[in-house]
Amino acid sequence: MFARSGSHRILSLYLISSAMLLPAAAQTYAPNEITAGATLQTYASDQECLLGSGGQCQYSFSPSVSFTYSRNLSRSVALEGTYQPASYFMYNDLWDSGREELALGGIKAGWRGRRWGLYGKLDAGVASFSCAVWSYGTNAGQQRTGWNACQRLTHFALEYGGVAEYHKNARYTLRFDAGHLMVAEFDQNLLGPMIDGYDLNARWGGLFSHLDMRLGVTRNFGRTETASAERAPENQKWDTGAIFALQPRTEPYFTNGFLNPYPEEGLWASWNFSKHVSWDTTLLRSPRNPGKNVNDSYQAGGRAFEALSGVKAGFRSGHMGYFAKARPGLMTFGETYRGRTDFPCRRRRLLEPCFGTSKVDNGTFTDAVLDTGGIVEFYPTRRSVLRFEAGSATVFYLSKSIFVAGFDAPPGGFFEPIPRVTAPSMLMAFGAGFRF
């Protein structure tokens, strides 16, 4: 459960892009495959890991077993479902703890040779934790212990990454998976004992990132078929259309720790300058937080405009297209704190509580974004396209300074530095358009 997911994101994108750009060789395949193997997954054992704060962050590994069923639609594309019945007990000091049960389903697409196969994958599903809510207790020696009175919570999960296969013979394959697994726990109301015995009515959420690795043995079933040449859709220079997206994310400081879905709308376009590689651009507008009194902070708040532009690489087969994406960009917020003036409190009565007030100057601020993941396209006709994309969009909330003045500030005021913060977000989008 750690926010700084750069290493396993790079590994995932390398496996995806390598798999999708290799030429396919003649190969036999069976329609059904079952894989059984061992899983190793990272998780963070304390809350300091969540937003890349640089505190004392401890990472651990959770071993388990997993089972995957694959339905091969062709030599290069398969529908898959993965089930992990239970993991090692994860001890976390605030968020999800216990044994993780994981169920994912999605698409595997790439290159299959006579001995080797390389694929990209994109899966969605649920992650359930047996001790996500817990309280402190005492043992027989009257020592204080945690993880008592456990309650289960289940969350949405998204994973993208790559698969490498070695075909030992016609029936058995050695398979290795590596991916970036993201688990979204949204804000929710809870009843019952919580940490330190308090009865809390609310629990804030967050996005949790794991490096998820699996090593297993695959057995295929059914009559093997010889792969034939697959029809590719007609090449078009441009794809463009409208898109609707959800980008669950947390924001620093005043909204820190609260996970909101942030619906977005916008436009996308792809310039297909080669058979396998395109330049892909998406413009998104989020109408959330338009008012003056909701969720404004130093580096985020108000309406957001996001521009992403980068490389989309993959292949098209039949009526489908399968791609990996890596797109840097910018996100501009319309209502962020630029300055603050503090005023002393004024008592009307002698014993009346007294609180100071502040006047805030708001303005726009732009942060950096890096979007990585996968894109699946469907071509119903020669000139139309439906598009689904999912992945991780890391937001780099940049440093700035705000001007502070008022009764408690030195004459002339001063500039208060605001440090940069890096936070993950999950980007899922569906769009429709036309090709020309």
C-alpha positions as CSV (number, residue, x, y, z in Angstrom):
1,M,0.0,0.0,0.0
2,F,2.5,2.6,-1.0
3,A,2.1,5.8,-3.0
4,R,5.5,5.9,-4.7
5,S,4.8,3.4,-7.4
6,G,7.4,4.4,-10.0
7,S,9.4,1.2,-10.1
8,H,6.6,-1.3,-10.6
9,R,4.8,1.2,-12.9
10,I,7.9,1.2,-15.2
11,L,8.1,-2.6,-15.1
12,S,4.4,-2.9,-16.0
13,L,4.7,-0.5,-18.9
14,Y,7.8,-2.2,-20.2
15,L,6.1,-5.6,-20.3
16,I,3.0,-4.2,-21.9
17,S,4.7,-2.3,-24.7
18,S,7.2,-5.0,-25.4
19,A,4.5,-7.6,-25.7
20,M,2.3,-5.5,-28.0
21,L,5.0,-4.5,-30.5
22,L,6.5,-7.9,-31.2
23,P,5.4,-9.7,-34.4
24,A,3.3,-12.8,-34.0
25,A,4.6,-16.1,-35.2
26,A,2.6,-19.2,-36.1
27,Q,1.6,-21.0,-32.9
28,T,-0.9,-23.5,-31.6
29,Y,-3.2,-22.7,-28.6
30,A,-6.0,-24.3,-26.7
31,P,-9.2,-22.5,-25.8
32,N,-9.0,-22.9,-22.0
33,E,-6.2,-22.5,-19.5
34,I,-6.0,-22.8,-15.8
35,T,-3.0,-21.4,-13.8
36,A,-2.1,-22.2,-10.2
37,G,0.7,-20.5,-8.5
38,A,2.2,-18.4,-5.7
39,T,1.6,-14.6,-5.2
40,L,3.9,-12.0,-3.6
41,Q,2.4,-8.6,-2.9
42,T,3.8,-5.5,-1.2
43,Y,1.9,-3.5,1.4
44,A,2.6,-0.6,3.7
45,S,2.5,-1.3,7.5
46,D,1.9,2.3,8.5
47,Q,0.0,5.4,7.4
48,E,3.1,7.4,6.6
49,C,3.4,5.5,3.3
50,L,0.2,6.7,1.8
51,L,1.0,10.1,0.3
52,G,4.8,9.8,-0.2
53,S,5.3,12.1,2.9
54,G,8.9,10.8,3.4
55,G,8.2,9.8,7.0
56,Q,9.2,6.5,8.6
57,C,7.6,4.2,6.1
58,Q,7.8,0.4,6.5
59,Y,7.0,-1.9,3.6
60,S,6.3,-5.6,3.9
61,F,5.5,-8.5,1.6
62,S,2.4,-10.7,1.8
63,P,2.6,-14.2,0.3
64,S,-0.4,-16.2,-0.9
65,V,-1.7,-18.5,-3.6
66,S,-3.8,-17.6,-6.7
67,F,-5.7,-19.3,-9.5
68,T,-6.3,-17.8,-13.0
69,Y,-8.7,-19.0,-15.7
70,S,-8.0,-17.9,-19.3
71,R,-10.3,-18.1,-22.3
72,N,-8.2,-17.7,-25.4
73,L,-10.1,-15.9,-28.1
74,S,-7.1,-16.0,-30.5
75,R,-3.4,-16.5,-30.3
76,S,-2.9,-13.0,-29.0
77,V,-6.1,-12.1,-27.0
78,A,-7.6,-13.8,-23.9
79,L,-10.3,-13.1,-21.3
80,E,-9.1,-13.8,-17.8
81,G,-10.3,-14.2,-14.3
82,T,-8.0,-14.4,-11.2
83,Y,-9.0,-15.4,-7.7
84,Q,-6.8,-15.1,-4.6
85,P,-8.6,-16.8,-1.7
86,A,-6.6,-15.5,1.2
87,S,-3.2,-13.8,1.9
88,Y,-0.9,-13.6,4.8
89,F,-2.3,-11.4,7.6
90,M,-1.4,-7.8,6.8
91,Y,-0.8,-5.6,9.9
92,N,-1.5,-1.9,9.1
93,D,-1.8,0.7,11.8
94,L,-4.9,2.4,10.4
95,W,-6.2,1.3,7.0
96,D,-6.9,-2.2,5.6
97,S,-5.5,-5.0,7.6
98,G,-6.1,-8.8,7.8
99,R,-6.2,-11.4,5.1
100,E,-6.8,-10.1,1.6
101,E,-9.2,-11.8,-0.7
102,L,-8.8,-10.7,-4.3
103,A,-11.0,-11.3,-7.4
104,L,-10.0,-9.7,-10.8
105,G,-11.2,-10.1,-14.4
106,G,-10.1,-8.5,-17.6
107,I,-8.1,-8.8,-20.9
108,K,-4.7,-10.2,-21.7
109,A,-3.3,-9.2,-25.1
110,G,0.1,-9.5,-26.8
111,W,2.5,-11.7,-28.7
112,R,2.6,-15.5,-28.6
113,G,5.6,-17.4,-30.2
114,R,6.4,-21.1,-30.3
115,R,8.2,-21.1,-26.9
116,W,7.6,-17.7,-25.4
117,G,4.7,-15.3,-24.9
118,L,4.7,-11.7,-23.8
119,Y,1.4,-9.9,-23.0
120,G,0.0,-6.8,-21.4
121,K,-3.0,-7.1,-19.1
122,L,-5.8,-4.8,-17.7
123,D,-8.0,-6.1,-14.9
124,A,-10.7,-4.8,-12.6
125,G,-12.4,-6.3,-9.6
126,V,-12.6,-6.2,-5.8
127,A,-10.2,-6.6,-2.9
128,S,-11.7,-7.6,0.5
129,F,-9.8,-7.3,3.8
130,S,-10.8,-9.5,6.8
131,C,-9.7,-7.0,9.5
132,A,-10.2,-3.6,7.8
133,V,-11.9,-2.2,10.9
134,W,-10.5,-3.1,14.3
135,S,-10.0,-2.0,17.9
136,Y,-7.4,-2.3,20.6
137,G,-7.8,-4.9,23.4
138,T,-5.7,-6.6,26.1
139,N,-4.2,-10.1,26.3
140,A,-3.9,-12.4,29.3
141,G,-0.9,-10.4,30.6
142,Q,-3.0,-7.2,30.5
143,Q,-0.8,-5.9,27.6
144,R,-2.4,-3.7,25.0
145,T,-2.9,-5.5,21.7
146,G,-4.3,-4.4,18.3
147,W,-6.4,-6.0,15.6
148,N,-9.3,-7.1,17.8
149,A,-13.0,-7.2,17.0
150,C,-12.2,-7.3,13.3
151,Q,-14.7,-6.3,10.6
152,R,-14.5,-6.9,6.9
153,L,-14.5,-4.2,4.2
154,T,-14.5,-4.7,0.4
155,H,-13.2,-2.2,-2.1
156,F,-12.8,-1.6,-5.9
157,A,-9.5,-2.8,-7.4
158,L,-7.7,-2.1,-10.7
159,E,-4.5,-3.7,-11.9
160,Y,-2.4,-3.2,-15.1
161,G,0.8,-4.9,-15.9
162,G,2.4,-7.7,-18.0
163,V,2.7,-11.4,-18.4
164,A,5.7,-13.6,-19.6
165,E,5.1,-17.2,-20.5
166,Y,7.4,-20.1,-21.4
167,H,5.6,-23.0,-23.2
168,K,7.4,-26.1,-22.0
169,N,5.3,-28.4,-24.2
170,A,1.8,-28.6,-25.8
171,R,0.0,-28.7,-22.5
172,Y,2.1,-27.0,-19.8
173,T,3.4,-23.4,-19.5
174,L,5.4,-21.6,-16.9
175,R,3.8,-18.1,-16.3
176,F,5.1,-15.0,-14.5
177,D,2.8,-11.9,-13.9
178,A,3.9,-8.5,-12.6
179,G,1.5,-5.5,-12.2
180,H,0.5,-2.4,-10.4
181,L,-2.5,-3.1,-8.2
182,M,-4.5,-0.1,-7.0
183,V,-7.2,-0.4,-4.3
184,A,-9.7,2.4,-3.8
185,E,-11.2,2.8,-0.3
186,F,-13.8,5.6,-0.4
187,D,-15.0,7.6,2.6
188,Q,-17.7,5.9,4.5
189,N,-19.7,5.8,7.7
190,L,-18.9,3.1,10.2
191,L,-20.5,2.0,13.4
192,G,-18.9,0.0,16.2
193,P,-15.5,0.0,18.0
194,M,-12.6,1.6,16.2
195,I,-9.0,2.3,17.0
196,D,-8.4,3.0,20.7
197,G,-11.9,2.0,21.5
198,Y,-13.6,5.2,20.1
199,D,-16.9,4.9,18.4
200,L,-16.3,6.8,15.1
201,N,-19.1,7.6,12.6
202,A,-16.8,8.4,9.7
203,R,-13.7,7.0,8.1
204,W,-11.7,8.7,5.4
205,G,-10.4,6.8,2.4
206,G,-7.5,6.7,0.1
207,L,-5.8,5.0,-2.8
208,F,-3.4,2.1,-2.0
209,S,-0.8,0.8,-4.4
210,H,0.8,-2.6,-4.5
211,L,3.4,-4.4,-6.5
212,D,1.6,-7.6,-7.4
213,M,3.7,-10.6,-8.6
214,R,2.6,-14.2,-9.5
215,L,4.6,-17.3,-10.6
216,G,2.6,-20.3,-11.6
217,V,2.1,-23.4,-13.8
218,T,-0.5,-23.3,-16.5
219,R,-2.4,-26.4,-17.9
220,N,-4.5,-26.0,-21.0
221,F,-7.6,-27.9,-21.9
222,G,-9.5,-28.7,-25.1
223,R,-8.4,-29.3,-28.7
224,T,-5.4,-27.3,-29.7
225,E,-5.8,-25.1,-32.8
226,T,-3.3,-23.7,-35.2
227,A,-3.3,-19.9,-35.1
228,S,-4.3,-18.3,-38.4
229,A,-3.6,-14.8,-39.6
230,E,-5.9,-12.3,-37.8
231,R,-7.7,-9.6,-39.7
232,A,-6.6,-6.1,-38.8
233,P,-9.1,-3.1,-39.1
234,E,-8.4,-0.6,-41.8
235,N,-5.8,2.0,-40.8
236,Q,-7.0,5.5,-40.3
237,K,-4.9,8.6,-39.7
238,W,-7.0,10.1,-36.9
239,D,-9.4,8.8,-34.1
240,T,-11.3,11.4,-32.1
241,G,-14.4,11.7,-29.9
242,A,-16.0,12.6,-26.6
243,I,-15.1,10.9,-23.3
244,F,-16.5,10.6,-19.8
245,A,-14.2,9.8,-16.9
246,L,-13.9,9.1,-13.2
247,Q,-10.7,10.1,-11.4
248,P,-10.8,9.1,-7.7
249,R,-8.1,11.0,-5.9
250,T,-7.1,12.6,-2.7
251,E,-5.9,16.2,-2.4
252,P,-3.3,17.6,0.0
253,Y,-3.8,19.5,3.2
254,F,-7.4,20.5,3.9
255,T,-8.8,17.7,1.9
256,N,-6.0,15.3,2.7
257,G,-7.2,11.7,3.3
258,F,-10.6,12.1,1.7
259,L,-11.1,10.1,-1.5
260,N,-13.6,11.6,-3.9
261,P,-14.6,10.2,-7.3
262,Y,-14.4,13.5,-9.3
263,P,-16.4,12.8,-12.5
264,E,-15.0,14.4,-15.7
265,E,-16.0,15.1,-19.2
266,G,-13.9,16.0,-22.3
267,L,-12.5,15.2,-25.7
268,W,-9.8,12.8,-26.9
269,A,-7.8,12.4,-30.2
270,S,-5.2,10.0,-31.5
271,W,-2.8,10.7,-34.3
272,N,-1.9,7.2,-35.8
273,F,1.4,8.0,-37.4
274,S,2.4,4.3,-37.5
275,K,0.8,0.9,-37.4
276,H,1.5,0.3,-33.7
277,V,2.3,3.7,-32.2
278,S,0.0,6.8,-31.9
279,W,0.2,10.2,-30.2
280,D,-2.7,10.3,-27.9
281,T,-4.2,13.4,-26.2
282,T,-7.1,13.8,-23.8
283,L,-8.6,17.0,-22.4
284,L,-10.8,16.7,-19.3
285,R,-12.9,19.1,-17.3
286,S,-14.1,18.3,-13.8
287,P,-17.2,20.3,-12.6
288,R,-16.7,19.3,-9.0
289,N,-16.1,21.9,-6.2
290,P,-17.3,25.0,-8.2
291,G,-18.3,26.9,-5.1
292,K,-16.3,29.2,-2.7
293,N,-16.8,27.2,0.5
294,V,-15.9,23.6,-0.5
295,N,-12.7,21.7,-0.6
296,D,-10.2,24.5,-1.4
297,S,-6.6,24.1,-0.4
298,Y,-3.1,25.4,-1.3
299,Q,-2.6,23.3,-4.4
300,A,-6.1,22.1,-5.4
301,G,-9.7,23.2,-5.3
302,G,-12.5,24.4,-7.5
303,R,-13.1,23.3,-11.1
304,A,-10.2,21.3,-12.6
305,F,-9.0,21.3,-16.2
306,E,-6.6,18.4,-17.2
307,A,-4.5,18.0,-20.3
308,L,-2.7,14.7,-21.0
309,S,-0.6,14.0,-24.1
310,G,1.8,11.2,-24.8
311,V,2.4,7.8,-26.5
312,K,-0.1,5.0,-27.1
313,A,1.5,1.8,-28.3
314,G,-0.1,-1.6,-29.2
315,F,-1.9,-3.5,-32.0
316,R,-5.3,-3.9,-33.6
317,S,-6.8,-7.3,-34.4
318,G,-10.3,-8.0,-35.8
319,H,-12.6,-5.4,-34.4
320,M,-10.4,-4.6,-31.4
321,G,-7.4,-2.6,-30.4
322,Y,-5.1,-3.1,-27.4
323,F,-2.7,-0.5,-26.2
324,A,-0.4,0.7,-23.4
325,K,-0.3,4.4,-22.6
326,A,2.2,6.8,-21.0
327,R,1.0,10.5,-21.0
328,P,2.5,13.3,-19.0
329,G,0.3,16.4,-18.6
330,L,-0.9,19.3,-16.5
331,M,-3.9,19.9,-14.2
332,T,-5.1,23.4,-13.4
333,F,-7.4,24.1,-10.4
334,G,-9.6,27.2,-10.4
335,E,-9.8,27.9,-6.6
336,T,-6.6,27.5,-4.6
337,Y,-5.2,29.6,-1.7
338,R,-2.8,32.4,-2.8
339,G,-2.8,34.4,0.3
340,R,-4.4,34.9,3.8
341,T,-5.2,37.8,6.0
342,D,-5.8,37.0,9.7
343,F,-8.0,39.1,12.0
344,P,-8.2,39.1,15.8
345,C,-11.4,37.9,17.5
346,R,-13.8,40.4,18.9
347,R,-15.8,39.5,22.0
348,R,-19.2,40.9,22.5
349,R,-19.4,39.5,26.1
350,L,-16.7,39.0,28.7
351,L,-16.9,35.1,28.9
352,E,-17.9,34.5,25.3
353,P,-15.6,32.1,23.3
354,C,-13.4,34.0,21.0
355,F,-12.0,32.8,17.7
356,G,-10.0,34.7,15.1
357,T,-11.1,35.0,11.5
358,S,-9.3,34.9,8.2
359,K,-9.9,36.2,4.7
360,V,-8.5,34.1,1.9
361,D,-7.4,35.2,-1.5
362,N,-8.1,32.4,-4.1
363,G,-6.7,31.9,-7.6
364,T,-5.6,29.3,-10.2
365,F,-2.7,26.9,-9.7
366,T,-1.3,24.3,-12.1
367,D,0.2,20.9,-11.0
368,A,1.9,18.1,-13.0
369,V,0.4,14.7,-13.9
370,L,1.7,11.4,-15.2
371,D,-0.9,9.0,-16.6
372,T,0.0,5.3,-17.3
373,G,-2.1,2.2,-18.0
374,G,-4.0,0.5,-20.8
375,I,-6.5,1.3,-23.5
376,V,-9.0,-1.1,-25.2
377,E,-10.8,0.0,-28.4
378,F,-13.7,-1.5,-30.3
379,Y,-14.4,-0.7,-33.9
380,P,-18.1,-1.4,-34.7
381,T,-17.7,0.0,-38.3
382,R,-15.0,1.3,-40.5
383,R,-15.5,4.9,-39.3
384,S,-16.5,4.5,-35.6
385,V,-14.7,3.6,-32.4
386,L,-15.7,2.9,-28.8
387,R,-12.9,3.3,-26.2
388,F,-12.2,2.3,-22.6
389,E,-9.1,3.2,-20.7
390,A,-7.9,2.6,-17.1
391,G,-4.7,3.2,-15.2
392,S,-2.9,5.3,-12.6
393,A,-2.6,9.1,-12.9
394,T,-0.1,10.4,-10.3
395,V,-0.6,14.0,-9.4
396,F,2.5,16.0,-8.5
397,Y,1.2,18.9,-6.3
398,L,3.9,21.5,-6.8
399,S,5.5,23.7,-4.2
400,K,4.4,27.3,-3.9
401,S,4.4,30.2,-1.4
402,I,1.4,32.1,-0.1
403,F,1.4,35.6,1.3
404,V,0.2,35.9,5.0
405,A,-0.7,39.2,6.6
406,G,-2.7,40.3,9.6
407,F,-2.5,41.0,13.3
408,D,-0.3,37.9,14.0
409,A,2.1,38.5,11.1
410,P,5.2,40.8,11.1
411,P,4.7,44.2,9.5
412,G,4.4,43.9,5.8
413,G,3.5,40.2,6.0
414,F,5.5,37.2,5.0
415,F,5.5,34.4,2.5
416,E,4.7,30.9,3.8
417,P,6.3,28.0,1.9
418,I,4.0,25.1,0.9
419,P,6.0,21.9,0.1
420,R,5.2,19.7,-2.9
421,V,3.2,16.5,-2.3
422,T,2.9,13.5,-4.6
423,A,-0.4,11.6,-4.5
424,P,-1.9,8.7,-6.7
425,S,-5.2,8.8,-8.5
426,M,-7.1,6.2,-10.5
427,L,-8.2,7.3,-14.0
428,M,-11.0,5.3,-15.7
429,A,-12.7,6.6,-18.9
430,F,-15.2,5.6,-21.6
431,G,-15.6,7.4,-24.9
432,A,-17.1,7.1,-28.4
433,G,-15.9,8.7,-31.6
434,F,-15.1,8.4,-35.3
435,R,-12.1,7.6,-37.4
436,F,-10.9,9.4,-40.5
